[in-house]
Amino acid sequence: MSDQHKERKEALFTQKKNGYDRMEPAQREAMERYCADYKAFLDAGKTERECAAFAVALAERAGYKPLVRGAALKTGDKVYRCNRDKSVLLAHIGSRPLSEGVQITAAHIDSPRLDLKPTPLYEDGEMAYFKTHYYGGIRKYQWVTIPLELHGVVAMKDGSTVTVTIGADEGEPKLVITDLLPHLGAEQNKKPLGEAIPGETLNLLLGSRPVSGGEGGDRVKLQVMELLNEKYGITEDDFNSAELEAVPTFRATDIGLDRSLIGAYGHDDRVCAYAALKALLDLKNAPGKTAVCVLADKEEVGSDGVTGMKSAAFDTFMEDLCDAQGVPCRACYENAFCLSADVTAAFDPNFSEAYEKRNSAQVNYGIGLCKYTGARGKSGASDASAETVAYVRGVLDRADVVWQIAELGKVDYGGGGTVAMYMANRNIATLDAGVPVLSMHAPFETVSKLDCYMTYRGIQAIYQAE
């Protein structure tokens, strides 16, 4: 190949490079520090409530204060609002008026899990169980025979709330869902993968020791209930007003001999939520446009409800900011930009038939920009405009952020959605972007440290963009 031909190809063709071929040694050190903090966040936040509490604590240490409706706001002010302990909205007030728009990053802090049913406790075969109802798009077979913890709250009739955590600390007992032994699994093996483990069999094993000195049935159930009553002061009726979530016991850990990856529960979407939060808190000076971070709940079940992205809670927060400057919220929205920070699918060579490789995100190639998500003919997607994608390309390139274009697998193979459409429906220019994930929605997901760090850097560049 002639030098001229080579130069023409380099000038005209996309030049994809592994991110490690672009990083300086100092960046690698910063990446490792960032990822160590991210792993601590994952271990501390197994539920949306725990993530929200952790985010508020970090924000307050960084100088953020609760937003007071009607209070004046000036350049450099840092405010937040925690919505019902399950979602968080934060803003760093910029030097430019809100009429010129804001720079938003919206991520979510809920993850697929198993919720207890309102009447969960029962005994069968002289063993005690909790009935569960799965939350989000899980592959049910992945949740059996792994150690599980229980996190959440029980709301009492007197208005108090009891925090419940079982299995989180070293030495505490864990919970498990049993599976059928292979010796008796001939009929189960004939079933499709999605039907082999029915949802009604995802029952948590709690114990097998009967209460001593008793007669009759439910002796094991009584023993379990007595233990719960002794520790938490609750009765069986109190489960009716409880939010208790079974989540994997796994701690965040490095993966690979080179420690280049992180394995954990909840990367979707806490890997982007932490990046959005950390990037905002790390802003040293007031941005030009006000920077807003949204950590939403309920994305995995459609973003409905008072803590989801469809909720008026976001609009109320923004209206309170705008009212402080006498700006109509709609005027702010029409000049705003939102990065819908949610994970995308990483190309997995073990399942290459599900991906269109030219348009799939690859591990270690940086934050993945998704012009559209949805399913089939882009159903359920906001489909960002060409101008919006170009704007983000320019911001990331000027900040020397490693990024790539991504789609969620082959056309007609499935699909998925994010909060992007709900932001775009508010007349906010929106683009999806996030960390590529292997084994998405599994109890143990895997991401690249480089992609995590580049997502953090990319979001910070968005906050600081004009």
N, C-alpha and C positions, 0 to 999 in steps of 0.2 A: 504494500500500500504506500503510495507516495505521501510525502509530508503534507502536500497541499490537500490531498484527499482526506487525510487524517484530521487536519485542521478544520475542514469543512464539516466533517461528522461531529467533531467536538463542539463546533459553533451552532449546529442545527439540531442535533439529537439530544434527547434527555440524557444527562450524565448522572445516573444513580450511583451513589457511593455508600458503603457501609459507614455508619456514623463514627466508628472507631478510627477510620482513616482520616477523619476531619477534626478529631478532638486533640487538644493540647493536654500535656500531663497535668497542668493545674486544673483543667476542667474535670479530669478524671477524679482528682482528689475531691473537688467540690461535689461531684456526682455521688461519690461514696458517702460523704457526710450527709447529703440530702437524703439518700436512700436509707441510711441508718435512722434518721428522724422519721421517715415515712413508715418504716417497719414498726417503730414504737407507736405511731398513730394507729396502725392496723391492730396491734395487740390490745390497745386501750379502747378501741371502738369496734365492738362486735355487733352493735345494733345502731340504728339511727339515733336513738336517744343518747347513747354513749358518745357517738361521734359529735353530736351537737354540743354536749357538755364539754368535750375536749376542745372543740373549736372556740367556744365562748371563753374558756380558760386561756387559750393561747391569745385570743384577740384582746382580752383585758390586760394581759401582760404586755402586749404591744401598744397599749394606750387607747384602745377602743372603749367607748362608753355607750350605754343604752341610748337609743334615739328617743328624744323627748318631743312629742308632737307639739308644734307651735314654737319650739325654741329656735333661735337664730343659729345659722350655720355659716362658718367662714372657711376660707381656704385652709386646708391642712387638717380640719376636724376629722376625727375617726369615730364612726358610730356603727352600732349594730342593733339588730332585733332578733331575739330567739322566739320562734313561733311554736308555742305549745310544747316546748322541749324536744321537738323533732325535726325542725328545720331552722336554718340560720341565714340572715341577710346582713351583709356588711357593706359599708361605703367609706371610701377615703375621698373627702371633698376636694375637688380640683380647683385650679385657678380660673378656669373658664366657666361661664354661666351654664346652668343645666339646660337652657334653651338650645345650646349647641350640641346636646346629647351627652350620653355617658358610655363608658366602656364596660360591658358586662361579661362576666363568665358565670355560666350556670351549670352546675354539676349536681349529682344526687348522692345521698349518703345511705339510702336503703339498699339492701342486697337480697338476693334469693335466700329463702330460709324455710323453716317449718314453724308455724304458729300453733300454739295450743288452741284447741276448740274451747268454746265457752263452758262446756261440761266435759272436762277431759279425763278425769280419773276413773279407772275401773279395774276390776280384777278378773282374770281368766286363767284357768289352769293353775291356780294358786300362785300367780305372779301378777304384779301390779304394773299398769301401763298408763301413759298419757296418750289420748287421741290427738292427732295433729291435722292441720289443714295447710298444705304447702302454699307458699307466697312467692309469686313470680314464676318465671319459666325455668323450672328445674327438670333435669333428667332423673327420674325417681330412683332408678337403679343405683345411682352414684351415692345415695344417702343412706344405704344400709351398711351395716357392719363397720361403721367408722365411729370413733368416740365423739360425743356431742356434749355441749354445755347448754345450760338454760339461763337466759338473761331476760330481764324485763321488770315490770312493775305490776303491783296489785293495788288498785284504787279501792279504798274502804268507804263504807257508807258515811262515816263521820267526816269525810273530806280529806283524810290523811292518805298518803301513798307509801307503800312498802316496796323497797327495791329488793329484787330477788336475783341472786347470782349463784348458780350451782355448777361446779366443775371447772371454774375459771382458775382457781389457785392450785399450786402444786400440792399434791397429796389429797385433793378433794375427789370424791367419786365422780365418775362420768356417766353419761347415759348412752344408750345404743338402740338401734333398730335391727332386729335379727333378720336373717335370710334363710332360705331353705337349703339344706345340705344337698350336694350334688348327687348323692346316692338315691335321693327321692325326687330329683329335679327333672325327670324325663319330660313330664307334661309342661312344666314351666319353661323348659328349654325350647319348646315348640312355639312359644308365643313371640310376637314381635317385641323388640327391645322396649318400646314405649308402653307395653301392656304387661310385661313380666312382673312388675311390682306395682299393683294397684295402689292408688292414693290412700285408700282406707286401711292399708296394711302398714303405713308409715307410723307405727305406734312405738313410743319410747318406753323401753324397759326400765322400770323404776326400782324393782326389788322383788324378793321372794321369801323373806322371813316373816312368818305370821306373828301377830301380837301374842305374847305369852299369856297363858291362863285363860284364853277365851275359847268359845265354842261357836259353831255356826259358820256362815260364809263371810267373805270379805275381810278375813283376818289380816291378809297382807295389805290390802287397801287401807285398813285401819292403822296398821303400823306406819305406812307411808304418810298418812294424813297426820298422825300424831307427831312424826318428825318435822313435818312442815309447820304444824301449829306451834311446836316448841321453838323453832328457829325464827319463824316469821309472824306468828300470831294470827294466822289465817285459818279459815274453815273452808269446806268444800264450796259453799255458796259464793265465797269471794272470788272464785275463778270466773264467775260471770262478768266481773268488771276488771279483768286482768289483761295485760298485754305481755305474754311470755313467749319468747322466741328460742327455738332450738337452733344452735349454730355449731359449726365444727370446732373442735378443740384445737386444731392446728395453730401453731404460732408462726408468724412470718419468719421466713428463713431464706438464706442464700441458696440458689440452685445452680448446679453445674460445678465441675472441678475448677473452673476459672472464676466462680462466684459472680458471673455476669448477669444472673437472673434472680428474681425474687418469687418465691412461692408462698401463697397465703390464701386465706378465705377473704372474699370481699373486695378484690381489686376492682371489680365492677360495682360501683363506680368510685370507690374511695381513692383510687389512684389518681383520678382527675380532681376529685373534691379536695384532696390534700394539696395538690399542685395549685389549684385555684386559691385556696386559703393562704398557703405559704407565700405565694407570689404577691398577694395583696399585702400581707403583714410585713414582707421584706422591702416594700417600697420605702426608700429613705427620704424622699421628698414628696411634696404634694404633686400629683400628676396634673397634666393640662386639663383633660376632661375628668370628671369624677369617675373613679373606679368602683365598680359594684361587684360583689361576689355573692352568688346565691348557692346555698347548699340545701337542696330540696329533698323532700321525702316522696314516697309513693310512685317513683318513676317506674319501678318494676311491675306495677299493676295498673299503669295507665295515667299516672299523674293526677288522678282525681283526689277529692278530699281537701280538708282545710290546710293540710301541710304539703300538698302536691303543687306542681308548677302551674296547674290550671287555677289554683286558688287565688282569690282576690287579695290574699296577704301580700303578694309581691307588688301588686298595683298600689295597695295602701302604703306600703313602705316607700315606694317611689313618689307617690303623691305627697307624703309627708316631707320628703326631701325637696320636691319641687315647690311646695307651698312656702317653704322657708325662703325661697328666692322669688316668689310671686310668678312662677312659671307654670303654664298649663302642662300637665303630665303628658298629654298627647303630643305636644310640641317637642318635649324631651325625647319621647319614643321615636318620632320620625327621623331624628338625627342620631339615634343611638346605634350601637353595634353590640351584638351578643355572640360570644363564642360558646356554643353548646358543648361543654366539655364532657364527653362520654367516650367510653372505650370502643374500640373497633376490633374486628377479628384479625388476628395475626395468621398469616399463611402457615399452615401445618403440613409438611410434606408427608406425614403419615395418613392424611386425609385429603390429598391434593385434588381428588375428583370433585370436591365441594367448592373449590376456589377457581377464579379466573385470574391466573397468576399476574398478568400484566397490570391488573387493577386491584391487586390485593396488597394490604400492608405487610411489611416484612419486619421481623424482629431486628432491632439495632439500626433501623433506618429513620428513626425519629417519630415525632408526633404525626399521626395520620389525619389528614384533612378529608372529610367526607362531604362532597357537594350535596348528596342526598342519601337517605337511608330508605326505610319503607320496605315494601314487598311487591313482588310481581312488577306491575307497571308503575313503580315508584309510589304505590299506595301508602298513604300515611307519612309522607315526607314533605318537608318545606321546600326542598330543592333550591338551594341558594343561587342567586344570580351570578353570572360570570363576573360582574363588577365586584361583588362581595368576595368571591374567591380570589380575584386579582389583588384586592386590597390586603387580604391576609397574607398572600404570597409575598407581597412587598414588605409588609411589617416583619415577617419572619426572616426574610433574606437580609434585610438591613440589620437585624439583630444577630445574624449568623447562627440561626436556629436550624438544626437538622429536621427536615420535614419530608413527608411523602403524601401522595394521593392514595386514597383507599376506598374500596367498596366492600360491602358485607357479603362476600361470597358470590357465587354464580347467579345469574338471572334465573328466576323461577325455582331456586333451591330452597328458598325460605325468606328470611328477611328479619328486620327488627326496626325499632323506633327509639327516639330519644325525646328530650324536652324541646328540641329545636322548633317543631311546628307550633308549640304553644307560645314561644317567644315571637316567632315570625307573625303569628296571628294578631299580635299586639302592634303590628307595624314597626317591628324592630328588625333590621337587617341581621340575619343569623346564619352562622355556618357551624356545622358539626366538626369537632376535632378531638382527638384523644389518643390514649395509649393503646397500641395493639396488644391483645391478650390471647394466650393459648389456653384452651379448655375453659372458655368463658361460661359462666354460670355454674361451673362445677364447684364442689365444696373446697377444692384446692386449685386455684388458678395460678398461671405463671406469666410474668411480664419481664421485660428487659430493663435493667437499671438505666441504660442510656436513654431509652424511650421515656422512662419516668422523668428523668432530669430534663430532657429536651421539652417535654410537655410543660414542666414548671417554667423553664426559660421562655417558651413561646407565650404562655399566658401572661407572664410579666411584661413581655414586649407589647402585648395587646393592651394591657392596662396603661402603659405609658405612651401608646400611639396617639397621634393627633387625628 
